[in-house]
Amino acid sequence: MALLRRALTLSLVCGTPAMAAPPPAAPLAPDPLSTAVPAPLTTPQGTELLERSWQKLDAELRALDQLLPAEPEPPVRDVLATPELPPNLLRANQPAQGPIQPQQTAPAPPLDLPTPQQLAAGDVASLSLEQALAIAFAGSASLQAQREQVAAALASFQAAMGTYWPTISAFAAGGYERARSTETSLEPNDNLGFGPLFDGNGLLTPSNPSSTAPQQGIVTGGPFGVPEGGSVKATSGSSSFEGGLQLNYALLDFARTPKVQAARDRLEQQRNTYANQLRSLQLQVSEAYYQLQQSEQLVRVYDANVRNDLVILQDSLDLKQAGLVPRLDVLRRRAIQASDEETLIQALADRAVARRRLAVVLNLPPEVTPSASDPIVVQPRWPLDLEQSLLAAYRGNPELEAILATRSALARQKQATAAGLLPKLSLFANAGGSSNLSSLGNFELGGGGCCGSTALPLSSTNGWDWSVGLTMTWLLFDAGTTAGEARALAKREAAAAQRYAATRNDIRLRLEQAFFNHEASLAKLSSARRGVAAALEAFRDVRLRYLTGLSSELDVSITQDRLIGSLVQRLNATVNVNVTYARLLKELLPMPRDPDQPIQPQLQLQLSSSAP
């Protein structure tokens, strides 16, 4: 680690010249500090008061120091030593092991959680901004969810188109039934006048039917006669089946066409939302990538600053041992070094967070950590003026088009709802057949028996039928339910119009904010470049003057802070130019509205397709 190496100079610092001999002693002059002290402090009483004030201040500082927690480690003895960084921070900031591979870009399954092995892997892979955009467009979870929404809206539209066609359905039913029943005659049937077959005394039966000689007959009841109290118990079973086809077709339906148009508008709304989400995703990836570039460059700047602190601290120690600078210079350099080390440690943490933020936007696997491979290159000046940019941003803007499609869908849905009060005419036709098989058995007669004529042991019944006709329905009264729903949809339609106005104003504010900040960032970048050049020359001069005894350590510290501040300002201005360009590009970037179309990432505006 760079922090563990000793005294390495910045590339911008020249070689350390040999220390010159101290200048000849000048004649003593009146001390300006003593002339500036008020008269009361020059007296013995004033000096005593000043010493008491210092003692009181020292006591207060010691009391304040007691309130701080005890240090977990012993005091540092080596002034040139640097603290060890946390292992987790070092692992999160390790350099890239190579360019990202295709197998490292496949996102994890949507319902899986990372395993401890994946979290501990920590594979750092470098990638360019164009690669990052391609990975995000292919594997973003939110973008994939919007693709599913577009597919769902397309399926709903196709389902609505099916209402223009008739529906044909087949129906069938079958079953088996078994029952035990008792049938009892509560009155005889011999008084109905149906003849001797029903008369209880109407038949003479020979005693010996096989004999031809005259015989005395036996009077019996008629074969169909049923005495009072005659009964029969029987077990019946029946299996049946029926089936057929049925056709229904809406000849006149005033709500059908508005419903289909509303489904088409909802599909258009989802497609425009998809295109706008592509724009937003490109902006998120660009901002995350630029922030990672900024974080990595800040680590380099602050690391070089700490290296330079070690060099200057070593110079201060050498000059103090030679008696050329006071102990105060060494103590101040130690404090400055400690503060710069804290800044570097925080920069390392910020870079680790920036890497993880980019990994989240790209939906990378949990074991992969991205690193920026592109150098920081300033985007060119925005090619359009403000008025042209606004007109181009409004024309064909998918964010505005999505709101218009939503408003149109609400209007169509309101028409379909209001059509519920109109008549509806439908055609129906059906045809089918049926079959039934019945059995009857296990008879038990009682009271002389009964009902023999209806006892069929096994019977079958078959048939078929068809029908065709028209049905008309007309809702005459629903207590204002349909009218209330239509009014609610009308209010939602009006709310969508207001949303359109608010979004239109937001687009103008976002574009103007990005435009003005882009112009300001370019101007600040020019000033920052001049500031870095001047601060660099000033730092070189003050180093030479300090080593020759012509300047104090305080001048070195101020000049060094100015140089680091200028480097950071130039870096921030450069990143702000790129970020504001990406925000301007987001408002005008053409994107496909069909998820099946390929996506071509664009990092700069193409005037041929976007200029008015």
Secondary structure, DSSP 8 states (H G I E B T S, - for coil): -GGGS-----TTS------------------HHHHHS-GGGGSHHHHHHHHHHHHHHHHHHHHHHHHS---SS-----TT------HHHHHHT----SB--GGGSS---TT----HHHHHH-EEEEE-HHHHHHHHHHH-HHHHHHHHHHHHHHHHHHHHHGGGS-EEEEEEEEEEEEEEEEEE-SS-STTS---GGG-TT-EEEES-TT--S---EEEE--TT---TT-EEEEEEEEEEEEEEEEEEEEEE-TTHHHHHHHHHHHHHHHHHHHHHHHHHHHHHHHHHHHHHHHHHHHHHHHHHHHHHHHHHHHHHHHHHHTTSS-HHHHHHHHHHHHHHHHHHHHHHHHHHHHHHHHHHHHT--TTEEEEE-S--------SS-HHHHHHHHHTT-HHHHHHHHHHHHHHHHHHHHHGGGS-EEEEEEEEEEEEEEEEEEEEEEETT---GGG--SEEEEEEEEEEEEEEEE-----TTHHHHHHHHHHHHHHHHHHHHHHHHHHHHHHHHHHHHHHHHHHHHHHHHHHHHHHHHHHHHHHHHHHHTTSS-HHHHHHHHHHHHHHHHHHHHHHHHHHHHHHHHHHHH----SSTTS-----SS--HHHH--
